[in-house]
Amino acid sequence: SDTCKNCSWMETENSSLLVISNRLPFTLRRGRDGVLQRVPAAGGLVTAVAPVVAQTGGTWIGWPGPGISCSESLPGPDPSDQSPTASLQSGQIRPVHLTDWDYQMYYNGCCNATLWPLFH
């Protein structure tokens, strides 16, 4: 996993709504051709908030998942997608790439082992 030195992903232009979550509002997977594709997520946060982010021109910040390089561009929405994230454009998404160590210590350790049980 590579770490990006460029923080241009933090530039949110004119967005007034900023959502920061552990994950992006969709899952990224590789097709048979190796090209990244969006897979709709079905969580409550995504279902409720993604349409609002899209309509207001907001920005969603989160981890894109394992195996996604910071040099890869995020795919746009599939024209046939009817999920809550379908209207989110790639420019409204800011991925935060984590090293394996970051993922294990922060995401699995702090968030999933401590914060989630504490507040749910």
N, CA, C and O of each residue as an XYZ file, in Angstrom:
480
protein
N       0.854     -1.181      0.000
C       0.000      0.000      0.000
C       0.893      1.236      0.000
O       1.852      1.314      0.768
N       0.582      2.183     -0.846
C       1.434      3.366     -0.920
C       0.762      4.556     -0.249
O      -0.464      4.661     -0.204
N       1.589      5.436      0.262
C       1.106      6.630      0.939
C       1.340      7.828      0.036
O       2.425      7.987     -0.524
N       0.343      8.655     -0.106
C       0.464      9.837     -0.972
C       1.098     10.988     -0.214
O       0.776     11.237      0.948
N       1.980     11.668     -0.869
C       2.611     12.845     -0.280
C       1.842     14.108     -0.631
O       1.977     15.125      0.048
N       1.038     14.053     -1.682
C       0.302     15.209     -2.174
C      -1.040     15.295     -1.445
O      -1.807     14.332     -1.455
N      -1.324     16.399     -0.834
C      -2.573     16.564     -0.078
C      -3.623     17.317     -0.872
O      -4.521     17.918     -0.282
N      -3.535     17.299     -2.191
C      -4.525     18.016     -2.997
C      -5.921     17.439     -2.830
O      -6.903     18.119     -3.125
N      -6.030     16.198     -2.361
C      -7.347     15.600     -2.132
C      -8.118     16.364     -1.064
O      -9.339     16.239     -0.971
N      -7.421     17.147     -0.264
C      -8.076     17.881      0.811
C      -8.778     19.144      0.305
O      -9.594     19.726      1.020
N      -8.471     19.564     -0.907
C      -9.114     20.752     -1.458
C     -10.558     20.405     -1.798
O     -10.810     19.514     -2.610
N     -11.493     21.096     -1.189
C     -12.897     20.769     -1.387
C     -13.635     21.822     -2.196
O     -14.865     21.803     -2.241
N     -12.931     22.729     -2.828
C     -13.496     23.774     -3.662
C     -14.601     24.532     -2.929
O     -14.331     25.136     -1.891
N     -15.827     24.522     -3.431
C     -16.894     25.319     -2.838
C     -17.859     24.496     -1.993
O     -18.977     24.938     -1.731
N     -17.452     23.329     -1.571
C     -18.348     22.464     -0.819
C     -18.638     23.038      0.554
O     -17.730     23.455      1.273
N     -19.911     23.055      0.908
C     -20.268     23.492      2.246
C     -20.567     22.296      3.144
O     -20.457     22.401      4.366
N     -20.942     21.161      2.556
C     -21.207     19.953      3.320
C     -20.035     19.006      3.158
O     -19.656     18.658      2.039
N     -19.472     18.598      4.261
C     -18.313     17.713      4.263
C     -18.640     16.506      5.124
O     -18.905     16.649      6.317
N     -18.623     15.322      4.534
C     -18.869     14.077      5.267
C     -17.546     13.342      5.375
O     -16.878     13.083      4.373
N     -17.177     13.008      6.607
C     -15.952     12.254      6.844
C     -16.356     10.960      7.530
O     -16.895     10.970      8.637
N     -16.092      9.850      6.864
C     -16.436      8.551      7.424
C     -15.280      7.586      7.214
O     -14.340      7.885      6.477
N     -15.350      6.432      7.861
C     -14.278      5.449      7.717
C     -14.130      4.974      6.283
O     -13.013      4.751      5.816
N     -15.235      4.818      5.585
C     -15.212      4.284      4.225
C     -15.848      5.277      3.254
O     -16.572      6.187      3.658
N     -15.566      5.084      1.989
C     -16.267      5.845      0.958
C     -17.705      5.339      0.898
O     -17.993      4.272      1.440
N     -18.605      6.060      0.264
C     -20.009      5.667      0.251
C     -20.318      4.517     -0.714
O     -21.482      4.161     -0.900
N     -19.305      3.949     -1.312
C     -19.457      2.781     -2.183
C     -18.184      1.958     -2.053
O     -17.160      2.447     -1.577
N     -18.259      0.708     -2.481
C     -17.089     -0.162     -2.487
C     -16.477     -0.110     -3.875
O     -17.192     -0.006     -4.872
N     -15.172     -0.182     -3.937
C     -14.483     -0.235     -5.219
C     -13.997     -1.659     -5.458
O     -13.415     -2.280     -4.569
N     -14.235     -2.170     -6.651
C     -13.722     -3.495     -7.011
C     -13.199     -3.417     -8.433
O     -13.556     -2.528     -9.206
N     -12.349     -4.366     -8.750
C     -11.784     -4.415    -10.093
C     -12.604     -5.362    -10.956
O     -12.943     -6.472    -10.545
N     -12.913     -4.901    -12.154
C     -13.570     -5.771    -13.122
C     -12.551     -6.743    -13.687
O     -11.367     -6.668    -13.357
N     -12.993     -7.629    -14.513
C     -12.093     -8.621    -15.127
C     -11.013     -7.960    -15.963
O      -9.939     -8.522    -16.174
N     -11.314     -6.754    -16.437
C     -10.334     -6.008    -17.228
C      -9.368     -5.204    -16.364
O      -8.495     -4.512    -16.889
N      -9.520     -5.291    -15.023
C      -8.641     -4.579    -14.105
C      -9.066     -3.155    -13.807
O      -8.429     -2.477    -13.001
N     -10.131     -2.691    -14.441
C     -10.614     -1.325    -14.250
C     -11.482     -1.265    -12.994
O     -12.296     -2.153    -12.741
N     -11.289     -0.197    -12.211
C     -12.084     -0.016    -10.996
C     -13.539      0.263    -11.334
O     -13.848      0.978    -12.287
N     -14.432     -0.320    -10.525
C     -15.861     -0.111    -10.665
C     -16.441      0.187     -9.300
O     -15.942     -0.300     -8.285
N     -17.496      0.987     -9.273
C     -18.225      1.256     -8.028
C     -19.229      0.133     -7.775
O     -19.887     -0.356     -8.693
N     -19.327     -0.256     -6.517
C     -20.352     -1.202     -6.095
C     -21.155     -0.487     -5.006
O     -20.585     -0.085     -3.992
N     -22.456     -0.322     -5.195
C     -23.255      0.417     -4.208
C     -23.157     -0.174     -2.808
O     -23.136     -1.394     -2.643
N     -23.098      0.685     -1.814
C     -23.112      0.278     -0.409
C     -24.541      0.427      0.108
O     -25.323      1.217     -0.422
N     -24.871     -0.333      1.140
C     -26.258     -0.334      1.620
C     -26.377      0.050      3.086
O     -27.297     -0.408      3.763
N     -25.482      0.868      3.590
C     -25.559      1.270      4.989
C     -26.516      2.430      5.200
O     -26.884      3.128      4.256
N     -26.913      2.625      6.448
C     -27.832      3.706      6.789
C     -27.255      5.083      6.528
O     -27.960      5.958      6.025
N     -25.986      5.295      6.858
C     -25.353      6.592      6.622
C     -25.346      6.910      5.130
O     -25.691      8.021      4.726
N     -24.956      5.946      4.323
C     -24.898      6.150      2.874
C     -26.282      6.437      2.315
O     -26.455      7.371      1.532
N     -27.253      5.654      2.705
C     -28.614      5.818      2.191
C     -29.183      7.184      2.538
O     -29.848      7.805      1.709
N     -28.934      7.654      3.738
C     -29.499      8.934      4.187
C     -28.708     10.142      3.699
O     -29.298     11.159      3.333
N     -27.398     10.044      3.690
C     -26.570     11.238      3.481
C     -26.055     11.409      2.051
O     -25.889     12.543      1.601
N     -25.801     10.326      1.330
C     -25.219     10.446     -0.019
C     -26.057     11.320     -0.952
O     -25.486     12.153     -1.656
N     -27.385     11.171     -0.992
C     -28.156     12.054     -1.878
C     -28.041     13.533     -1.507
O     -28.064     14.398     -2.382
N     -27.919     13.817     -0.227
C     -27.783     15.207      0.217
C     -26.423     15.759     -0.205
O     -26.324     16.899     -0.661
N     -25.383     14.954     -0.052
C     -24.043     15.374     -0.486
C     -24.060     15.665     -1.983
O     -23.508     16.668     -2.434
N     -24.695     14.787     -2.742
C     -24.761     14.971     -4.195
C     -25.519     16.239     -4.563
O     -25.059     17.017     -5.399
N     -26.670     16.452     -3.949
C     -27.514     17.606     -4.294
C     -26.907     18.939     -3.885
O     -27.140     19.954     -4.541
N     -26.129     18.947     -2.804
C     -25.562     20.204     -2.325
C     -24.163     20.473     -2.865
O     -23.569     21.510     -2.572
N     -23.638     19.539     -3.652
C     -22.272     19.701     -4.147
C     -21.248     19.477     -3.062
O     -20.131     19.988     -3.141
N     -21.620     18.715     -2.046
C     -20.727     18.441     -0.924
C     -19.604     17.495     -1.287
O     -19.445     17.104     -2.443
N     -18.827     17.135     -0.279
C     -17.669     16.260     -0.455
C     -17.717     15.140      0.570
O     -18.041     15.369      1.736
N     -17.393     13.930      0.134
C     -17.333     12.758      1.016
C     -15.882     12.310      1.094
O     -15.253     12.046      0.070
N     -15.352     12.225      2.310
C     -13.972     11.811      2.548
C     -13.982     10.473      3.256
O     -14.708     10.297      4.235
N     -13.192      9.529      2.780
C     -13.122      8.223      3.431
C     -12.079      7.328      2.784
O     -11.455      7.689      1.786
N     -11.904      6.167      3.366
C     -10.941      5.176      2.893
C     -11.530      4.422      1.710
O     -12.673      3.971      1.791
N     -10.784      4.266      0.602
C     -11.317      3.578     -0.559
C     -11.272      2.053     -0.459
O     -11.855      1.363     -1.295
N     -10.598      1.531      0.537
C     -10.488      0.086      0.686
C      -9.091     -0.401      0.320
O      -8.265      0.366     -0.175
N      -8.837     -1.678      0.566
C      -7.503     -2.217      0.308
C      -7.218     -2.365     -1.183
O      -8.124     -2.586     -1.987
N      -5.956     -2.240     -1.529
C      -5.529     -2.482     -2.894
C      -5.815     -1.367     -3.881
O      -5.679     -1.567     -5.088
N      -6.205     -0.205     -3.400
C      -6.471      0.931     -4.280
C      -5.307      1.909     -4.144
O      -5.050      2.426     -3.057
N      -4.622      2.155     -5.221
C      -3.454      3.031     -5.216
C      -3.893      4.492     -5.291
O      -4.918      4.810     -5.894
N      -3.112      5.371     -4.678
C      -3.447      6.796     -4.733
C      -3.232      7.372     -6.131
O      -3.665      8.491     -6.409
N      -2.584      6.638     -6.993
C      -2.393      7.125     -8.359
C      -3.568      6.761     -9.273
O      -3.626      7.207    -10.419
N      -4.498      5.958     -8.768
C      -5.652      5.553     -9.574
C      -6.788      6.569     -9.441
O      -7.060      7.079     -8.354
N      -7.428      6.845    -10.544
C      -8.589      7.734    -10.532
C      -9.824      6.948    -10.115
O      -9.988      5.782    -10.473
N     -10.684      7.604     -9.358
C     -11.935      6.966     -8.980
C     -12.890      6.968    -10.162
O     -12.980      7.954    -10.895
N     -13.603      5.864    -10.347
C     -14.545      5.820    -11.465
C     -15.775      6.681    -11.193
O     -16.150      6.913    -10.044
N     -16.378      7.137    -12.249
C     -17.642      7.856    -12.128
C     -18.771      6.865    -11.905
O     -18.564      5.653    -11.968
N     -19.956      7.378    -11.646
C     -21.092      6.482    -11.428
C     -21.493      5.773    -12.721
O     -21.361      6.325    -13.813
N     -21.976      4.559    -12.581
C     -22.506      3.797    -13.703
C     -23.847      4.419    -14.102
O     -24.688      4.648    -13.233
N     -24.067      4.693    -15.366
C     -25.324      5.324    -15.786
C     -26.578      4.518    -15.409
O     -27.660      5.091    -15.278
N     -26.445      3.207    -15.236
C     -27.604      2.387    -14.876
C     -27.787      2.251    -13.360
O     -28.747      1.630    -12.904
N     -26.885      2.822    -12.595
C     -26.952      2.727    -11.130
C     -28.124      3.554    -10.602
O     -28.271      4.725    -10.951
N     -28.949      2.944     -9.767
C     -30.085      3.622     -9.152
C     -29.920      3.736     -7.635
O     -30.873      4.084     -6.937
N     -28.736      3.449     -7.124
C     -28.484      3.481     -5.681
C     -28.388      4.920     -5.184
O     -28.305      5.848     -5.988
N     -28.400      5.115     -3.849
C     -28.283      6.476     -3.296
C     -26.996      7.198     -3.673
O     -26.938      8.426     -3.611
N     -25.958      6.450     -4.065
C     -24.681      7.090     -4.408
C     -24.564      7.384     -5.907
O     -23.554      7.930     -6.352
N     -25.572      7.032     -6.672
C     -25.495      7.166     -8.134
C     -25.254      8.597     -8.599
O     -24.614      8.814     -9.627
N     -25.751      9.558     -7.864
C     -25.588     10.955     -8.298
C     -24.324     11.616     -7.747
O     -24.069     12.787     -8.029
N     -23.539     10.886     -6.970
C     -22.263     11.424     -6.484
C     -21.225     11.344     -7.602
O     -20.957     10.263     -8.127
N     -20.660     12.454     -7.954
C     -19.636     12.488     -8.990
C     -18.259     12.231     -8.375
O     -18.051     12.467     -7.184
N     -17.337     11.755     -9.179
C     -15.987     11.439     -8.694
C     -15.318     12.648     -8.044
O     -14.555     12.493     -7.091
N     -15.595     13.842     -8.547
C     -15.015     15.055     -7.983
C     -15.515     15.382     -6.589
O     -14.933     16.227     -5.908
N     -16.588     14.725     -6.152
C     -17.129     14.943     -4.805
C     -16.569     13.939     -3.801
O     -16.924     13.975     -2.623
N     -15.709     13.056     -4.256
C     -15.154     12.000     -3.413
C     -13.674     12.258     -3.208
O     -12.941     12.485     -4.170
N     -13.233     12.225     -1.961
C     -11.819     12.407     -1.629
C     -11.349     11.180     -0.839
O     -11.649     11.052      0.348
N     -10.610     10.276     -1.499
C     -10.131      9.092     -0.792
C      -8.941      9.402      0.115
O      -8.079     10.213     -0.221
N      -8.915      8.747      1.254
C      -7.781      8.821      2.169
C      -7.144      7.433      2.161
O      -7.732      6.467      2.647
N      -5.960      7.346      1.615
C      -5.283      6.056      1.482
C      -4.537      5.727      2.762
O      -3.810      6.559      3.305
N      -4.727      4.501      3.238
C      -4.091      4.042      4.472
C      -3.058      2.972      4.169
O      -3.249      2.139      3.283
N      -1.969      3.003      4.909
C      -1.026      1.898      4.832
C      -1.647      0.710      5.567
O      -2.640      0.874      6.277
N      -1.079     -0.470      5.406
C      -1.583     -1.645      6.126
C      -1.515     -1.417      7.636
O      -2.416     -1.817      8.374
N      -0.445     -0.774      8.083
C      -0.294     -0.501      9.522
C      -1.392      0.446      9.997
O      -2.007      0.211     11.037
N      -1.640      1.515      9.239
C      -2.713      2.455      9.591
C      -4.048      1.734      9.694
O      -4.812      1.950     10.635
N      -4.316      0.885      8.728
C      -5.578      0.158      8.706
C      -5.723     -0.719      9.954
O      -6.763     -0.712     10.614
N      -4.684     -1.460     10.261
C      -4.750     -2.363     11.414
C      -4.859     -1.600     12.730
O      -5.668     -1.958     13.586
N      -4.067     -0.568     12.897
C      -4.045      0.156     14.167
C      -5.230      1.110     14.326
O      -5.830      1.166     15.399
N      -5.570      1.843     13.298
C      -6.651      2.815     13.408
C      -8.013      2.176     13.133
O      -8.887      2.151     14.000
N      -8.176      1.669     11.929
C      -9.495      1.186     11.523
C      -9.920     -0.052     12.319
O     -10.999     -0.065     12.910
N      -9.095     -1.074     12.337
C      -9.439     -2.285     13.091
C      -9.264     -2.085     14.586
O     -10.083     -2.551     15.378
N      -8.205     -1.398     14.970
C      -7.910     -1.232     16.390
C      -8.762     -0.177     17.062
O      -9.664     -0.509     17.831
N      -8.497      1.065     16.790
C      -9.182      2.173     17.459
C     -10.670      2.218     17.127
O     -11.508      2.249     18.028
N     -10.995      2.222     15.861
C     -12.409      2.396     15.467
C     -13.261      1.172     15.771
O     -14.242      1.263     16.508
N     -12.892      0.035     15.209
C     -13.744     -1.147     15.337
C     -13.639     -1.828     16.701
O     -14.608     -2.434     17.159
N     -12.490     -1.741     17.352
C     -12.332     -2.419     18.640
C     -12.675     -1.515     19.826
O     -12.956     -2.013     20.917
N     -12.656     -0.205     19.628
C     -12.897      0.709     20.748
C     -14.107      1.624     20.521
O     -15.078      1.551     21.274
N     -14.064      2.467     19.516
C     -15.123      3.457     19.314
C     -16.481      2.825     18.981
O     -17.500      3.216     19.550
N     -16.498      1.862     18.074
C     -17.764      1.242     17.690
C     -18.458      0.602     18.902
O     -19.626      0.903     19.150
N     -17.781     -0.269     19.664
C     -18.464     -0.854     20.839
C     -18.843      0.199     21.898
O     -19.864      0.063     22.571
N     -18.037      1.218     22.037
C     -18.282      2.231     23.043
C     -19.540      3.060     22.757
O     -20.294      3.387     23.673
N     -19.759      3.393     21.490
C     -20.859      4.279     21.138
C     -22.065      3.594     20.471
O     -23.003      4.270     20.047
N     -22.041      2.278     20.380
C     -23.188      1.615     19.760
C     -23.757      0.619     20.706
O     -24.735     -0.054     20.379
